[in-house]
Amino acid sequence: MKRTFWTGVGYTLGFGSSFYIQKRVRRTVERYTPEQVRTDAMTKGREVASRAKDAVIDLREAAQEGVDAMRREKADLLAEFAADEDLHAGPARGIDPSERASGGFRPRR
């Protein structure tokens, strides 16, 4: 019980002190930074964030395009396989085409 209590106290103090230090550092930077430098830094930060957002969007679009192409290719291959009766039986499948009663292998859709 003691260990749990002191672990909780440690987490709370660490969490609270990190916010306090962050606030103090921000105030100090604002106090000693000229207005123009601060404005330029904010502008650059927004530009970097915008470029990063655009890169993520481009990456998502590329991934989606790849998934769509993969699905189209899979559908084409399954349609081609379903249309070719010689692929449903034969020595590779261990099925004699003349003894095929079930109609052979049909892929799931």
VENQUIHU-V604818 format. One line per field, one symbol per residue. ss: DSSP state (A for helix, B for strand, O for the rest). psi: psi as a letter, one per 30 degrees, with the letter a starting at -180 (. if undefined). Layout:
ss = ???
psi = ???
//
This chain:
ss = OAAAAAAAAAAAAAAAAAAAAAAAAAAAAAAAOOAAAAAAAAAAAAAAAAAAAAAAAAAAAAAAAAAAAAAAAAAAAAAAAAAOAAAOOBOOOOBOAAAOOOOOOOOOO
psi = eeeeefeeeeeeeeeeeeeeeeeeeeeeeeefkleeeeeeeeeeeeeeeeeeeeeeeeeeeeeeeeeeeeeeeeeeeeeeeefjfffflaeefgkkffgjefgakkkk.
//
